[in-house]
Every structure is written in structure tokens, then in C-alpha cells.
Amino acid sequence: MTSEAQPVRRDSRQITLIDEEQDQWDGATESSPLVGASSDENGAGDNGNGKRQNSWIGYEDFADHPWWQTPSVYWLLGPYFLFTLAFGGILVPKLNLIVDLICRNYYSERQAYDPNFSFTPVILGADNPQCNAPAVQKHVATFTLILSALTGALSALTAPKLGSLSDRYGRKRLMVISSCGGLANEVITIFAAKFPDTVSYHWLILGAFFDGIMGSFTAGSILGHSYTSDCAPPSKRGVHIAYLHACLFTGLAFGPLLAGYFVEWTGSLVSIFYVVLGCHGFVILYFWFLLPESISHKRQMAARAKHQAETEATAVQLRSGLPSSVGGLVGPRVASFLDDHMGTWLPAVLSANPLAPLKILIPSGRSNGRLRRNLIILALIDTMILMSAMGAGTVVVLYSEYMFNWGTLEASRFVSIVSMVRVVILLCILPVINYVFRVRPLRRQRRESGDANVVEMNSGADNLDVWLLRIALLSDAAGTAGYIFVRREELFILCGLATAFGGLASATIQSAVTKHVPAERVGSLLGAIGLLHALGRVFAPALFNGIYAATIETFPQAFFVMLTSLFGLAVFASFFVRPHVYLQENGYVAVPVRVPGDPQDPDILSDEELPSETLPRI
């Protein structure tokens, strides 16, 4: 419906301000009754597979699709587990490869400068005690820091872009792109390992560049969670995202173990890289040919139209904001040029800002105050959790070996036990909690209301989300605080098991944030959080390892004091998260329209020509 505001002209096209079309589910809660659900025209019947598709509005686009074309988290679990298994399995072998390559290059250069210098040949994958020299370890630490910083910095730039693009162009093709970076990285690694005399280890920097520019693991996690949120109703979304986190912890727990046995069985360090290369290739082919797209073509077109409308509105606002005094300063010709072209290049410049994706965390509008607080708190807590996982894991192992004289076997056993308890909690305990406190009450509501077609809608995090987050963070804080005081191995393991319950926090946050915004903004929102994750991936290891190294001789528990303080602050902040807060978008949106029949813009339809079901919805 056209507003009373006067139309604005831009170039040869007319911009008309229209009221944003209100979604038919505007203001609905997670369990609002489906209007007209008893009518067959509204899809009250089965989808042909015996499954009712009207319990959630997200099912509507795939109600008539066969099962092999219907998106589900179960399509994603297999390749995601393989992806995390490869990611975890390659960590130790790649570090050992880098050590051997740098060690070989270091002693070769010394021999080139001093012909009388001799050294024991470095064999890739073998026990090379000569590589434990401080000079070699220094070069290894510097080089690995460069690789980590490069990958993290580039993924911080590209992962949010991929998440935003996936809202408009679908998830699966962006998942393929993000996987290609790992594929290119492994190809370069294999060449460096097979031909060390020809391909210098410095080429691994190019592999890190390809991995980072494609989003790396950060983009894969963002797109995987976005895909899951597309095909999971709010009442089951937390459980489905927990499945992905369970795959992650399982891959990180068993990946290094399986990789170690495989290298020992084959007798070649390079062999594991061929396996990982095959895993990347399989995942790419699976995503491209077998994985059903989770965003229908209709939703993609609606998201593109909405994005175009917002871009046009920004351009008009920038053009109208040009001060009239500029003409007196730069002259009429320059002022005319700016007036004609500012709306074209300035939005591109603003979007190029590497921190621009974070703007989705602070939506405008007086009615979105509580939403801004929720999103900022949840994003910062999730980033803190990831930083502790990336940086604290190594310190915990080093501390346990220092305090209890553990060897590789004991430390590996401790890490495996904690990881497997996390998996059990995510796969067994969380689904039971979700069934008791979400699924059963929803079924009871349907039974008592006499309407079996109660539809679920995004309406912000619910009370269960909020309390699960608080309990998980409190468990993490208690377990970390225990590390400070315990001096016995049994109690140290018990504290580790307490921190395992904290695995619920990240899965709960990833699920809760997707309930705060419409479906067409989920990728952008998770991309913004991915930007924070990538920055944490860069700084966390250096920060945490540096604190531990500086205090190991005086007070080795100082690191855990700092970590406990962070978790305590997160627990305190979680009490400011409010349930049932959802994005409110009001006002006008400027969209380009043309006079019907105008041949100059055949792809742009006027308000009267555009069918209502294709208009972007809030």
C-alpha cells in the first residue's frame, strides 16, 4: 500500500516510500495457533510422506517436496562430523610437519654458511631430537603464529560476508565455497611435504591465505548453524545445534587419536594429509550434489528484494543528506557530481568497513533497546567461550603435566574424558531437558486447546534458553575455580567434568540468537558473531599462553583466576538477558518502482504488479 509521502526521483527511476508489509505472523509467539489451519488450502494435510508440515512456518516451502529434497539437520551431521574429524586430526600432524620442515631448512642453511657444520638428517614424521633446539622452536612458534593470525584475520573479513550472502543466495553453495579453502590448503601442504627441496615451507602461508579468504572453519560453523536454524523449529533448534557441537567435540577428541594410529600404521606422515584431502573433496561433492538447499527460491528472492530496497533507501538518504553549503566550497560541478554519484559509491565504501557486519548486533529503533542488549551480551559471551576453548585447552594440558607429572597418555586421557562427557550431555541430557520443558508443554497446549495445528514462531529466547545458559556458565565457572585450589588428580578430573556441562552454553547461545531475528537475517547475525570468533581465534592463544608463561614460576594458578573471573562476569551478564525479545522493524522502506509498461526497467515491478507473496517479509 502506497503511503502519503511524496515520491522521490533518482536518475530516471521513481522511488516511492511504502509501508513495510506486515507479516501474517507478526506478533505471534512460539506457539501461536495457525489461522485457518483446519482448511486444506492452508496445508493442514500431510505432505505425502505422512508427516504434518504445518507445525512450523518454515515447513511450508518444502511441504510438497520428497524426503530427499527436504532439508534437515540429519543431512548435515555426516559431512559435518567428517569435517570436524579432519579438522581435529590434522592439528598435531601438521604441527609436526611444520617443525620438521623448519628444522630441516634451519640446519641446511647453517651448513650452507659453515661447510664444516654437520647434523643428523631430519626425516619427516620420525623422531628428530635435533629439532628440539631453542632456535628451531623459536622459528616454529613465529611461523605458526603467522599462519594462525593470517587465517584468523582473513576469516574475520570473509566469514560475515559469506553468512550475509547465504541469506540471499542459499546456504549450500556458500558451504561449498568455504570448503574449497581447506582443499587448496591441503594441496599446498602435500606439495610442501612431498617436495621440500622445491616447494619451501613458506608456501604454507599461501595455503593459510586460501583457507582464510574462504572463511576457514569459522565460515563452516556459521553456515552449518544457519542451515540448521532454517530447518529446525524453535522448540527443537537448540537440540539440533547441539548435535553439531557434539560432532565438533567428538571430532576434536578422536581426530588426533585416529590420525596418530593412521600415521603409525602407514609409516608416513604425508599419508594423513591425503586422507584429509579426500575428506574435503567428499564434503564438497556431497554439499553440491546431495545436500538439499534449506532456503527456498522464493525466500531467496524475497531476501534479495529486501536487501535491494535497503540499499536504495541508504542511497536516497545519503543523497538527501548532502549539505547545500558543499556547493559553495567545492563548486557547483563537484557538488553536482557528488549528488549524482554519492549514493552509488559511498554505500560500497561503508560496507567495506571490516567491522560493518557488527551493526546487526545494534538494530536501530527505540523499541529494540532490549534486543540490542540481548544480542550484544550473547555475542560477547559466546566469543568469550570460544576464546577459552581455543586458548585455555593448551594451558590446561600444560598445567596438568606440570602439577601432576602427567605424560602424553594421561593428558590425552583427561582431554578425551572431558570431551566425551560433553558429547553425552549434548546428545542425551539436552534432548531430555528439551522434551520435558518444551516439546511436552507444546503438545499439552495443542491437546487442551483442541487445535492440533499450533504453529511455532520465532519470538526470541525463551525462559529455558536463558536458564540453560546461566546454569552452563555457572558450571564452567565452578569447574575453573576448582582448578585453582585442587592439588589431587582425582579432584582435578572432577573439575574438568564440571566444566564439561559448560558445553551447553555455546549451543544454547547459537540457538537463542537465531530466534531474535527473521529467517532472512540469521546468516548475517551469525556472521557478525563469527567475526568476533575469528578475532578471538587470533588473540586468545597469544593472550592466554602469555599469561601462563609469565606466571608459571610464581603463581601457576593465575591463569585460572583470570578465566574464573571471565566466567563469573559472563554469569553476571547472563542475568541481563531477557526472554521473548524479537526484532521490531517499523517505518518506511524506499523501494524503486516504475510506471507499468516502462521498458527501461523490465525487472523492477511496481507495487501493483508485484504479487504480495513475493514481497520481503519481516
C-alpha positions, 0 to 999 in steps of 0.5 A: 500500500502506497503511503502519503509521502511524496515520491522521490526521483533518482536518475530516471527511476521513481522511488516511492516510500511504502509501508513495510508489509506486515507479516501474517505472523507478526506478533505471534509467539512460539506457539501461536495457533495457525489461522485457518489451519483446519482448511486444506488450502492452508496445508493442514494435510500431510505432505505425502510422506505422512508427516504434518508440515504445518507445525512450523512456518518454515515447513511450508516451502518444502511441504510438497517436496520428497524426503530427499529434497527436504532439508534437515539437520540429519543431512548435515551431521555426516559431512559435518562430523567428517569435517570436524574429524579432519579438522581435529586430526590434522592439528598435531600432524601438521604441527609436526610437519611444520617443525620438521620442515623448519628444522630441516631448512634451519640446519641446511642453511647453517651448513650452507654458511659453515661447510664444516657444520654437520647434523643428523638428517631430519626425516619427516614424521620420525623422531628428530631430537635435533629439532628440539633446539631453542632456535628451531622452536623459536622459528616454529612458534613465529611461523605458526603464529603467522599462519594462525593470525593470517587465517584468523584475520582473513576469516574475520573479513570473509566469514560475515560476508559469506553468512550475509550472502547465504541469506540471499543466495542459499546456504549450500553453495556458500558451504561449498565455497568455504570448503574449497579453502581447506582443499587448496590448503591441503594441496599446498601442504602435500606439495610442501611435504612431498617436495621440500627441496622445491616447494619451501615451507613458506608456501604454507602461508599461501595455503593459510591465505586460501583457507582464510579468504574462504572463511576457514572453519569459522565460515563452516560453523556459521553456515552449518548453524544457519542451515540448521536454524532454517530447518529446525523449529524453535522448540527443537533448534537448540537440540539440533545445534547441539548435535553439531557441537557434539560432532565438533567435540567428538571430532576434536577428541578422536581426530588426533587419536585416529590420525596418530594410529593412521600415521603409525600404521602407514609409516608416513606422515604425508599419508594423513594429509591425503586422507584429509584431502579426500575428506574435503573433496567428499564434503564438497561433492556431497554439499553440491550434489546431495545436500538439499538447499534449506532456503527456498527460491522464493525466500531467496528472492524475497531476501534479495528484494529486501536487501535491494530496497535497503540499499536504495533507501541508504542511497536516497538518504545519503543523497538527501543528506548532502549539505547545500553549503558543499556547493559553495566550497567545492563548486557547483560541478563537484557538488553536482557530481557528488549528488549524482554519484554519492549514493552509488559509491559511498554505500560500497565504501561503508560496507567495506568497513571490516567491522560493518557486519557488527551493526546487526548486533545494534538494530536501530529503533527505540523499541529494540533497546532490549534486543540490542542488549540481548544480542550484544551480551550473547555475542560477547559471551559466546566469543568469550567461550570460544576464546577459552576453548581455543586458548585455555585447552593448551594451558590446561594440558600444560598445567596438568603435566606440570602439577601432576607429572602427567605424560602424553597418555594421561593428558590425552586421557583427561582431554578425551574424558572431558570431551566425551562427557560433553558429547553425552550431555549434548546428545542425551541430557539436552534432548531430555531437558528439551522434551520435558520443558518444551516439546511436552508443554507444546503438545499439552497446549495443542491437546487442551486447546483442541487445535492440533495445528499450533504453529511455532514462531520465532519470538526470541529466547525463551525462559529455558534458553536463558536458564540453560545458559546461566546454569552452563556458565555457572558450571564452567565457572565452578569447574575453573575455580576448582582448578585453582585450589585442587592439588589431587588428580582425582579432584582435578578430573572432577573439575574438568567434568564440571566444566564439561556441562559448560558445553551447553552454553555455546549451543544454547547461545547459537540457538537463542540468537537465531530466534531474535531475528527473521529467517532472512537475517540469521546468516548475517547475525551469525556472521557478525558473531563469527567475526568476533570468533575469528578475532578471538581465534587470533588473540586468545592463544597469544593472550592466554599462553602469555599469561601462563608463561609469565606466571608459571614460576610464581603463581601457576594458578593465575591463569585460572583466576583470570578465566574464573573471573571471565566466567563469573562476569559472563554469569553476571551478564547472563542475568541481563538477558531477557526472554521473548525479545524479537526484532521490531522493524517499523517505518518506511522502506524506499523501494524503486518502482516504475510506471507499468509498461516502462521498458527501461526497467523490465525487472523492477515491478511496481507495487501493483504488479508485484504479487504480495507473496513475493514481497520481503517479509519481516 
